Amino acid sequence: MASGPALPDSLVLEIFLHLPHEAVLKAGLACRQWLAVSRDEFLWRELFYNYYRIPRSVPRHPAAVSWYREFKRLFDCIPCVEVQTLKEHHDQVLHLAFSHRGHRFSSCSKDCTVKLWDTERPDGSIALVHSSSMRQFNWGYTQFSQFNADDSLLLVSGVYLGPHHSSSGEIAVISLENYTLLSRVRNKPYDVFGCWLNETHLISGNLHWIGDMTSCSVLWLNKAFQDVESENVNVVKRLFKIQNINASTIRTVMVAHCRRHDSPDLLLDYEAQSQAREQEERSGQRRQPLFFDLGGSDSEEEDEEEEECEEEGERPHPSHRPYLQAPGLSERLGHMIQGRRSMAAGDREIEARVAQIMGKTRTRPPDPTSASGEGEDKTYLLFTTGSLTYSPHQIGIKRIMPDQMTTCGPVLGKERSSEEFFDSLDHVIDIHGHIIGMGLSPDHRYLYVNSRAWPAGCVISDPMSPPPIAEEIDLHVIDLKSLREERRSLRAHRAFTPNDECFFIFLDVSRDFVASGAEDKHGYIWDRHYNICLARLQHDDVVNSVAFSPADQELLLSASDDSTIKVWRSPRMVRLARAPPRPPRSRSLLYSLLGRRSANSANLNGKP
């Protein structure tokens, strides 16, 4: 029976425009004509914007080669399929960190262990290779870890239960060659966490209270281990000494190595997205989140002061996670906050004024060389801080100069006059909310910040009574090249704890995606260019940390209060792993083909 005349391509295209993408792909298998139309660029452009609900003013990713492949990337390459659940921890898992090669990762937990895992097994599964308990060093739990640049050392940060149940932390350095402990460094308060500056030096913190609401944070550079040269070279050196006011302290330090940013890993079209948001606001249509279910001390005098402080009872920090506090601190924390709140308002105002005068008259002015050098590499120290209340609401930025990269030189750093007691910050970015997480993009150009916003227009009159915080978590993006916030529209995850119980939620950034945990028992993944939420990753309790593999962004880990680590891979990788291997071509068949080709060549040349 003869087939009828074929439908015009324009009519087939019009029909396909009204079909979901799955139906278009299936229809393309019917015949060659429909297959060609099903790959039409105009068709997939419309399907792309309609399915992902992206404003049409947002352009296609500059690295994309076609609308079809870009649709497929967002649909098929998101690590949203759970492939393995690791249950070796016996308490809440707080943090995950990959090695730079991606061949291993570490996990920290309330069970006071740090565990190392292998990701390169032949069957694709993940297995435990080592576990170290820190209880023998009187730790309460491990809370953070980080590999150094060459993956030979592991920094582990935790809460150290010292005398009188102090809230100080400690940093340990573990060799990954034989898993021996190389050094331990004091870290106060413990939510400074600590970080690597380079392969052999790490940064820790210390805190000295000057008054009831005023303190001084000292950031130290420490050599990770002692060697033969350590007899003649310092193993510690003071980097910065920064004044804190209104009960705030420096926390969550990290280092950004900004390499001129000649080739950023992602081009963000902020103007187009901001125009699209303005159009939505003018039209009164506020877009809701959309989810795609894709299948040491300064001196001996200060040491004595610290010892006296320990004897009198150390001041715990006013805003730490309840289960991250050392035993016995909860009651003292309540008494401390209540005591400071009961201070006369006049006394607080007097101390605040004295602290401001002291800061102005005894702070070293910024180094003019730190702002110079537009085209040179820069290393920044980033941390959370505050000026209005104890809850962290600002990002502090301080450049680390090349001569500060080692512990050589005076222990107390550069010479300064007696009037230059504090170091000034190079830049401060106010987030106007409680900061609960930070993460750097792979090229260190963009800083992503989780925060819970304060009410618009709120005024803080009492530093011990910060404004109420929103349940929605905002994910801010700060460009470290321009040192300004670029956009503030990544939103989907939620948190419910109040200010005094608010805790850190670790996020991570890959080349194309950003992921974060949340208190609503899910992890979340967004696309960095299109600014859309692509997937939710389910747990049975709070998700504290997520981590992308630096070797493959289609592999993601998530850690939760449910004591598990879940392993997520993309649908594409799952299909490839389940596909049967292609049988190798037999050697006899190969020789047969080569023999025929030789015979045909001989016949063409006229040989018998």
C-alpha positions as CSV (number, residue, x, y, z in Angstrom):
1,M,0.0,0.0,0.0
2,A,1.5,3.3,-1.0
3,S,2.0,5.9,1.7
4,G,0.3,9.3,1.4
5,P,2.1,12.6,0.8
6,A,4.4,13.6,3.7
7,L,3.4,16.5,6.0
8,P,5.3,19.7,5.4
9,D,8.2,20.3,7.8
10,S,6.6,23.5,9.0
11,L,3.4,21.7,10.0
12,V,5.4,18.9,11.8
13,L,7.4,21.6,13.6
14,E,4.2,23.4,14.7
15,I,2.9,20.1,16.1
16,F,6.1,19.3,17.9
17,L,6.0,22.8,19.5
18,H,2.9,21.7,21.4
19,L,4.4,18.4,22.6
20,P,6.6,17.7,25.7
21,H,10.2,16.9,25.0
22,E,9.8,13.2,25.7
23,A,7.1,12.9,23.0
24,V,9.3,14.9,20.6
25,L,12.2,12.5,21.0
26,K,9.9,9.5,20.5
27,A,8.3,11.0,17.5
28,G,11.7,11.6,16.0
29,L,12.2,7.8,15.8
30,A,9.2,7.4,13.3
31,C,11.0,8.5,10.1
32,R,13.9,10.5,8.8
33,Q,11.8,13.6,8.2
34,W,10.5,13.7,11.7
35,L,14.0,12.9,13.1
36,A,15.4,16.0,11.3
37,V,12.6,18.2,12.5
38,S,12.9,16.8,16.1
39,R,16.5,18.2,16.1
40,D,15.5,21.7,14.9
41,E,17.2,24.5,16.9
42,F,14.2,26.7,17.0
43,L,12.1,23.8,18.4
44,W,14.6,23.1,21.2
45,R,15.0,26.8,22.0
46,E,11.3,27.0,22.7
47,L,11.2,23.7,24.6
48,F,14.2,24.9,26.7
49,Y,12.7,28.2,27.9
50,N,9.2,26.6,28.4
51,Y,10.4,23.6,30.4
52,Y,12.9,25.3,32.6
53,R,10.8,28.5,32.9
54,I,13.8,30.8,32.2
55,P,13.2,34.4,31.2
56,R,13.8,34.7,27.5
57,S,16.1,37.7,28.1
58,V,18.6,35.3,29.6
59,P,20.9,34.1,26.8
60,R,22.1,30.6,26.2
61,H,25.2,29.5,28.1
62,P,28.2,30.9,26.1
63,A,29.9,27.4,26.0
64,A,26.8,25.6,24.7
65,V,26.9,24.4,21.0
66,S,23.2,23.9,20.5
67,W,19.8,24.3,22.3
68,Y,19.2,20.5,22.1
69,R,22.5,19.7,23.8
70,E,22.0,22.4,26.4
71,F,18.5,21.0,27.3
72,K,20.1,17.6,27.5
73,R,22.9,18.9,29.8
74,L,20.5,20.3,32.3
75,F,18.2,17.2,32.1
76,D,20.8,14.4,32.0
77,C,24.0,15.6,33.7
78,I,22.7,16.7,37.1
79,P,23.8,14.4,40.0
80,C,20.3,13.6,41.3
81,V,20.2,9.8,41.3
82,E,21.0,8.2,44.6
83,V,23.4,5.3,43.9
84,Q,24.9,4.5,47.3
85,T,24.3,5.3,51.0
86,L,27.3,5.2,53.4
87,K,26.4,4.3,57.0
88,E,29.8,4.0,58.7
89,H,29.3,7.1,60.8
90,H,27.4,6.6,64.1
91,D,26.2,10.1,64.6
92,Q,25.4,13.3,62.7
93,V,27.7,13.9,59.7
94,L,28.7,17.6,59.7
95,H,31.1,18.1,56.8
96,L,32.4,16.6,53.5
97,A,35.6,17.6,51.6
98,F,37.0,16.2,48.4
99,S,40.7,16.0,47.6
100,H,41.8,18.2,44.7
101,R,42.3,15.1,42.4
102,G,38.9,13.8,43.4
103,H,40.2,10.4,44.2
104,R,39.3,10.6,47.9
105,F,37.1,12.5,50.3
106,S,36.9,13.1,54.0
107,S,34.0,13.3,56.4
108,C,33.6,14.8,59.8
109,S,31.0,13.7,62.3
110,K,29.6,14.2,65.8
111,D,30.9,10.7,66.5
112,C,34.3,12.4,66.8
113,T,35.9,10.6,63.9
114,V,37.3,11.8,60.6
115,K,37.0,9.2,57.9
116,L,38.7,8.9,54.5
117,W,37.0,7.3,51.5
118,D,38.2,6.0,48.1
119,T,36.2,7.0,45.0
120,E,38.3,5.2,42.4
121,R,37.2,1.5,42.9
122,P,36.8,-0.5,39.7
123,D,33.1,-1.1,40.3
124,G,32.4,2.6,40.7
125,S,31.4,2.2,44.4
126,I,32.9,4.2,47.3
127,A,34.6,2.5,50.2
128,L,36.1,3.5,53.5
129,V,39.9,3.4,53.7
130,H,40.7,4.9,57.0
131,S,39.1,6.3,60.2
132,S,40.7,8.3,63.0
133,S,39.0,9.0,66.3
134,M,40.0,12.3,68.0
135,R,38.5,11.5,71.4
136,Q,42.0,10.6,72.7
137,F,42.9,14.3,72.3
138,N,39.8,15.3,74.4
139,W,37.8,16.5,71.3
140,G,34.0,16.7,71.5
141,Y,33.6,16.1,67.7
142,T,35.1,16.8,64.3
143,Q,33.4,19.6,62.3
144,F,35.5,20.5,59.2
145,S,38.3,19.1,57.1
146,Q,40.3,20.3,54.1
147,F,43.0,18.7,51.9
148,N,46.1,20.7,51.1
149,A,47.0,21.6,47.6
150,D,49.0,18.4,46.8
151,D,46.6,16.1,48.7
152,S,49.4,15.0,51.0
153,L,48.0,16.5,54.2
154,L,44.6,16.7,55.8
155,L,43.5,19.6,58.0
156,V,40.8,18.5,60.6
157,S,39.0,21.0,62.8
158,G,37.0,20.3,65.8
159,V,35.8,21.3,69.2
160,Y,38.4,20.8,72.0
161,L,36.9,20.1,75.4
162,G,39.6,21.8,77.5
163,P,39.5,22.7,81.2
164,H,36.1,23.8,82.5
165,H,34.5,22.7,79.3
166,S,35.9,25.7,77.3
167,S,34.5,26.4,73.8
168,S,37.9,26.5,72.2
169,G,38.6,24.5,69.1
170,E,41.6,22.7,67.8
171,I,43.1,21.9,64.4
172,A,44.9,18.7,63.7
173,V,47.1,17.9,60.6
174,I,47.2,14.3,59.5
175,S,49.6,12.8,57.0
176,L,47.8,11.0,54.2
177,E,50.9,8.9,53.5
178,N,50.8,6.9,56.7
179,Y,47.8,8.6,58.6
180,T,50.0,9.8,61.4
181,L,49.2,13.0,63.4
182,L,51.8,15.7,62.6
183,S,50.6,18.6,64.7
184,R,47.8,20.2,66.7
185,V,47.0,23.9,66.8
186,R,44.7,25.8,69.1
187,N,41.7,27.5,67.3
188,K,39.4,29.9,69.1
189,P,36.5,30.2,68.7
190,Y,36.0,26.8,67.1
191,D,33.8,28.1,64.3
192,V,36.8,29.9,62.8
193,F,37.3,26.4,61.3
194,G,40.8,27.1,59.9
195,C,42.1,26.6,56.3
196,W,45.2,26.0,54.2
197,L,47.1,29.0,52.9
198,N,49.4,26.9,50.8
199,E,50.8,23.3,50.8
200,T,52.6,23.6,54.1
201,H,51.0,26.5,56.1
202,L,47.5,26.8,57.6
203,I,45.6,29.6,59.3
204,S,44.0,29.4,62.7
205,G,42.4,31.9,65.0
206,N,42.4,33.2,68.6
207,L,40.1,35.5,70.5
208,H,40.8,37.9,73.4
209,W,38.0,39.8,75.2
210,I,38.7,43.4,75.9
211,G,35.3,44.2,77.4
212,D,31.8,42.7,77.7
213,M,31.0,43.5,74.1
214,T,34.4,44.2,72.6
215,S,37.1,41.7,71.6
216,C,40.1,41.2,69.4
217,S,40.5,38.3,66.9
218,V,44.1,37.3,66.1
219,L,44.7,35.2,62.9
220,W,47.8,33.1,63.0
221,L,49.9,31.4,60.2
222,N,51.1,28.0,61.3
223,K,53.5,25.6,59.8
224,A,51.8,22.2,59.4
225,F,54.7,20.2,60.7
226,Q,58.1,20.5,62.3
227,D,61.2,19.5,60.4
228,V,64.9,20.0,60.8
229,E,64.7,23.6,59.8
230,S,62.1,24.3,62.5
231,E,64.9,24.7,65.0
232,N,65.9,27.9,63.3
233,V,62.7,29.1,61.7
234,N,59.4,30.1,63.4
235,V,56.6,27.6,63.2
236,V,54.0,30.3,63.8
237,K,53.5,34.0,62.8
238,R,50.8,36.5,63.4
239,L,49.0,37.5,60.3
240,F,46.3,40.0,61.5
241,K,44.9,41.4,64.6
242,I,41.3,42.7,64.2
243,Q,39.0,44.5,66.5
244,N,35.5,43.2,67.1
245,I,32.6,45.3,68.4
246,N,29.1,44.6,69.6
247,A,29.9,41.0,70.6
248,S,30.8,39.9,67.1
249,T,33.8,37.8,66.3
250,I,35.6,36.6,63.2
251,R,34.5,33.2,62.0
252,T,34.7,30.8,59.0
253,V,38.0,31.8,57.5
254,M,38.9,30.8,53.9
255,V,41.6,31.7,51.4
256,A,40.9,32.8,47.8
257,H,43.7,32.7,45.2
258,C,42.5,35.1,42.5
259,R,44.5,34.5,39.4
260,R,43.8,37.7,37.5
261,H,40.5,36.2,36.3
262,D,41.5,36.3,32.7
263,S,39.4,33.2,31.9
264,P,36.5,32.9,34.4
265,D,35.0,29.5,34.7
266,L,31.5,30.9,34.1
267,L,30.2,34.0,32.4
268,L,27.2,35.4,34.3
269,D,24.9,37.7,32.4
270,Y,23.7,39.7,35.4
271,E,22.2,42.6,33.4
272,A,19.8,40.3,31.5
273,Q,18.8,38.5,34.6
274,S,18.2,41.7,36.6
275,Q,16.1,43.1,33.8
276,A,14.1,39.9,33.7
277,R,13.5,40.1,37.5
278,E,12.4,43.8,37.2
279,Q,9.9,42.8,34.5
280,E,8.5,40.1,36.7
281,E,8.2,42.5,39.7
282,R,6.5,45.1,37.5
283,S,4.0,42.5,36.3
284,G,3.4,41.4,39.8
285,Q,4.5,37.8,39.1
286,R,7.1,36.7,41.6
287,R,8.5,33.5,40.3
288,Q,8.3,30.6,42.8
289,P,11.2,28.1,43.1
290,L,10.9,25.4,40.5
291,F,12.2,21.9,41.0
292,F,12.9,19.4,38.2
293,D,12.6,15.8,39.3
294,L,15.0,14.2,36.9
295,G,14.7,10.7,38.0
296,G,48.6,30.3,69.6
297,S,48.8,33.9,71.7
298,D,50.5,37.3,71.0
299,S,52.8,37.4,74.0
300,E,53.5,35.9,77.5
301,E,51.3,38.6,79.0
302,E,48.4,37.6,76.9
303,D,49.0,33.9,77.7
304,E,48.7,34.8,81.4
305,E,45.5,36.7,80.6
306,E,44.1,33.7,78.8
307,E,44.9,31.4,81.7
308,E,43.1,33.7,84.1
309,C,40.2,33.8,81.7
310,E,40.1,30.0,81.7
311,E,40.1,29.9,85.5
312,E,37.2,32.4,85.7
313,G,35.2,30.5,83.1
314,E,35.6,31.2,79.4
315,R,33.0,33.3,77.5
316,P,31.2,31.0,75.1
317,H,30.1,32.5,71.8
318,P,26.6,33.8,71.8
319,S,25.5,32.1,68.6
320,H,26.5,28.5,68.1
321,R,24.6,25.4,67.0
322,P,23.1,23.7,70.1
323,Y,24.6,20.3,69.4
324,L,27.9,21.9,68.4
325,Q,28.3,23.3,71.9
326,A,30.5,21.5,74.4
327,P,28.7,19.8,77.3
328,G,27.7,22.2,80.0
329,L,27.8,25.3,77.8
330,S,24.1,25.6,77.0
331,E,23.2,26.8,80.5
332,R,26.2,29.1,80.7
333,L,25.3,30.4,77.2
334,G,21.9,31.4,78.3
335,H,23.2,33.1,81.4
336,M,25.8,35.0,79.4
337,I,23.3,36.3,76.9
338,Q,20.9,37.2,79.6
339,G,23.6,38.9,81.6
340,R,24.7,41.0,78.7
341,R,21.2,41.9,77.8
342,S,20.6,43.0,81.4
343,M,23.5,45.5,81.1
344,A,22.3,49.0,81.3
345,A,21.8,50.5,77.9
346,G,24.0,53.4,78.9
347,D,26.8,51.0,79.8
348,R,26.6,49.4,76.4
349,E,26.6,52.7,74.6
350,I,29.6,53.9,76.5
351,E,31.5,50.7,75.7
352,A,30.5,51.0,72.0
353,R,31.7,54.6,71.8
354,V,35.0,53.7,73.5
355,A,35.5,50.8,71.1
356,Q,34.8,53.0,68.1
357,I,37.3,55.6,69.4
358,M,39.9,52.9,70.1
359,G,39.3,51.5,66.6
360,K,39.8,54.8,64.9
361,T,42.9,55.8,66.9
362,R,44.7,52.5,67.2
363,T,44.0,50.8,63.9
364,R,46.7,50.5,61.4
365,P,45.7,52.2,58.1
366,P,45.3,50.0,55.0
367,D,48.5,49.1,53.1
368,P,48.3,51.1,49.9
369,T,50.1,48.2,48.1
370,S,47.2,45.9,48.9
371,A,44.9,47.8,46.6
372,S,47.4,48.2,43.8
373,G,48.3,45.8,41.0
374,E,45.2,45.4,38.9
375,G,46.8,42.8,36.6
376,E,48.6,40.7,39.3
377,D,47.5,37.6,41.2
378,K,46.0,38.3,44.6
379,T,45.4,36.2,47.7
380,Y,42.5,37.2,49.9
381,L,41.6,36.1,53.4
382,L,37.8,35.9,53.6
383,F,35.8,35.5,56.8
384,T,32.4,36.3,58.4
385,T,32.2,39.2,60.8
386,G,29.8,41.9,62.0
387,S,29.5,45.4,63.3
388,L,25.9,45.7,64.5
389,T,25.2,42.5,66.4
390,Y,26.8,39.1,67.4
391,S,25.3,37.2,64.5
392,P,27.6,37.2,61.4
393,H,26.2,39.5,58.8
394,Q,29.2,40.8,56.9
395,I,32.0,39.4,54.7
396,G,35.4,40.7,55.7
397,I,38.1,40.7,53.0
398,K,41.8,41.2,53.8
399,R,44.6,40.8,51.2
400,I,47.5,38.5,52.2
401,M,50.8,39.9,50.8
402,P,53.5,37.7,49.4
403,D,55.9,38.3,52.3
404,Q,53.2,37.0,54.7
405,M,53.0,33.5,53.0
406,T,55.6,31.9,55.4
407,T,56.4,31.9,59.0
408,C,59.8,33.5,58.4
409,G,60.4,36.8,60.1
410,P,59.1,38.3,63.4
411,V,56.6,36.1,65.2
412,L,54.3,39.1,65.6
413,G,54.5,40.1,61.9
414,K,55.4,43.4,60.6
415,E,56.8,46.1,62.9
416,R,54.1,48.5,64.1
417,S,54.0,51.4,66.5
418,S,52.4,51.2,69.9
419,E,49.4,53.1,68.6
420,E,48.8,50.7,65.7
421,F,47.1,48.0,67.8
422,F,44.7,46.6,65.2
423,D,44.8,45.8,61.4
424,S,42.1,47.4,59.2
425,L,40.0,45.4,56.7
426,D,40.5,46.1,53.0
427,H,36.8,45.6,52.2
428,V,33.5,44.7,53.9
429,I,30.3,43.5,52.3
430,D,27.2,43.7,54.3
431,I,24.7,40.8,53.6
432,H,21.9,42.2,55.8
433,G,21.1,38.8,57.3
434,H,22.6,35.9,59.3
435,I,25.3,34.2,57.2
436,I,25.2,30.5,57.5
437,G,27.5,29.2,54.8
438,M,30.1,30.1,52.2
439,G,31.8,28.5,49.2
440,L,34.2,29.4,46.4
441,S,33.9,28.7,42.7
442,P,36.6,26.4,41.3
443,D,38.6,29.4,39.9
444,H,38.1,31.4,43.1
445,R,36.4,34.3,41.3
446,Y,33.0,34.0,42.8
447,L,32.1,33.6,46.5
448,Y,28.7,32.1,47.2
449,V,27.1,32.9,50.5
450,N,24.1,31.3,52.3
451,S,22.2,33.8,54.5
452,R,18.9,34.2,56.2
453,A,17.6,37.7,55.6
454,W,16.6,40.3,58.2
455,P,13.4,42.2,57.7
456,A,13.7,45.1,55.2
457,G,14.4,48.4,56.9
458,C,15.0,46.9,60.4
459,V,17.0,48.9,62.9
460,I,19.3,47.1,65.5
461,S,19.3,48.9,68.8
462,D,20.6,46.1,70.9
463,P,23.5,44.0,69.7
464,M,22.4,41.1,71.9
465,S,19.0,41.1,70.2
466,P,19.5,40.7,66.5
467,P,16.4,40.9,64.1
468,P,14.4,37.8,63.4
469,I,15.6,35.9,60.4
470,A,13.7,34.5,57.5
471,E,13.0,30.8,57.0
472,E,14.0,31.1,53.3
473,I,17.8,30.9,52.6
474,D,19.2,33.4,50.1
475,L,22.2,32.3,48.1
476,H,24.3,35.5,47.3
477,V,27.0,35.7,44.7
478,I,30.0,38.0,45.2
479,D,32.5,38.7,42.4
480,L,35.9,38.8,44.0
481,K,37.2,40.7,40.9
482,S,35.0,43.7,41.5
483,L,34.4,43.0,45.2
484,R,30.7,43.5,44.9
485,E,27.6,41.4,45.2
486,E,26.4,40.5,41.7
487,R,23.0,38.9,42.4
488,R,20.8,37.6,45.1
489,S,18.1,35.4,43.6
490,L,19.1,31.8,44.2
491,R,16.4,30.7,46.6
492,A,14.6,27.4,47.3
493,H,16.1,25.9,50.5
494,R,14.8,26.6,54.0
495,A,15.9,26.8,57.6
496,F,13.8,27.0,60.7
497,T,16.1,27.6,63.8
498,P,16.1,31.0,65.4
499,N,19.1,33.3,65.7
500,D,20.5,31.8,68.9
501,E,20.3,28.3,67.5
502,C,21.3,29.0,63.8
503,F,24.1,26.8,62.5
504,F,26.4,26.5,59.5
505,I,25.2,24.8,56.3
506,F,28.1,24.0,54.0
507,L,27.7,24.6,50.2
508,D,29.8,23.7,47.3
509,V,30.4,25.1,43.8
510,S,31.4,23.2,40.6
511,R,32.0,24.5,37.1
512,D,28.4,24.7,36.2
513,F,26.4,24.0,39.4
514,V,26.1,25.2,43.0
515,A,24.7,22.9,45.7
516,S,23.7,23.4,49.3
517,G,22.2,21.6,52.2
518,A,19.2,22.8,54.2
519,E,17.2,22.2,57.3
520,D,14.2,21.0,55.4
521,K,15.8,17.5,54.9
522,H,16.9,18.2,51.4
523,G,20.0,19.2,49.4
524,Y,19.6,21.5,46.4
525,I,21.3,21.9,43.1
526,W,21.2,25.1,41.0
527,D,22.6,25.9,37.6
528,R,25.0,28.8,38.0
529,H,24.3,30.5,34.6
530,Y,20.5,30.2,34.3
531,N,19.9,30.7,38.0
532,I,17.4,27.9,38.4
533,C,17.0,25.1,40.9
534,L,17.3,21.8,39.1
535,A,17.0,19.1,41.8
536,R,16.3,18.3,45.4
537,L,18.2,15.5,47.2
538,Q,16.2,13.8,50.0
539,H,17.5,12.8,53.4
540,D,15.7,11.9,56.6
541,D,17.0,14.8,58.6
542,V,18.9,18.1,58.2
543,V,21.4,18.2,55.3
544,N,24.6,19.8,56.7
545,S,27.0,19.6,53.8
546,V,27.3,18.8,50.1
547,A,30.4,18.3,47.9
548,F,31.0,18.0,44.2
549,S,33.9,15.9,42.9
550,P,36.5,18.2,41.4
551,A,37.2,15.5,38.8
552,D,33.6,15.0,37.8
553,Q,30.8,17.4,38.6
554,E,28.3,14.6,37.9
555,L,29.3,13.1,41.2
556,L,27.9,14.7,44.4
557,L,27.9,13.8,48.1
558,S,25.5,14.9,50.8
559,A,25.9,14.6,54.6
560,S,23.0,14.7,57.0
561,D,22.0,14.5,60.7
562,D,20.5,11.1,59.8
563,S,24.2,9.8,60.2
564,T,24.5,8.9,56.5
565,I,26.4,10.1,53.5
566,K,24.5,9.7,50.2
567,V,26.2,9.4,46.8
568,W,24.5,11.0,43.9
569,R,25.3,10.5,40.2
570,S,23.7,11.9,37.0
571,P,21.2,9.9,35.0
572,R,23.8,9.8,32.2
573,M,26.5,8.3,34.4
574,V,24.0,5.8,35.8
575,R,23.0,4.6,32.3
576,L,26.7,4.3,31.3
577,A,27.5,2.2,34.4
578,R,24.5,-0.1,33.8
579,A,25.1,-0.6,30.1
580,P,26.7,-3.9,29.1
581,P,30.2,-3.5,27.9
582,R,30.7,-3.8,24.2
583,P,32.4,-7.1,23.2
584,P,35.9,-6.6,21.8
585,R,36.2,-7.3,18.2
586,S,37.8,-10.8,17.7
587,R,41.4,-10.9,16.4
588,S,40.5,-13.5,13.7
589,L,37.7,-11.2,12.3
590,L,40.1,-8.3,12.3
591,Y,42.7,-10.3,10.3
592,S,40.0,-11.5,7.9
593,L,39.0,-7.9,7.2
594,L,42.6,-6.9,6.7
595,G,43.2,-9.9,4.4
596,R,40.2,-8.9,2.2
597,R,41.4,-5.3,2.0
598,S,44.8,-6.5,0.8
599,A,43.2,-8.8,-1.8
600,N,41.0,-6.0,-3.2
601,S,44.0,-3.7,-3.4
602,A,46.0,-6.3,-5.3
603,N,43.1,-6.8,-7.8
604,L,42.9,-3.0,-8.4
605,N,46.7,-3.0,-9.2
606,G,46.2,-5.8,-11.8
607,K,48.1,-8.4,-9.8
608,P,47.0,-12.0,-10.0
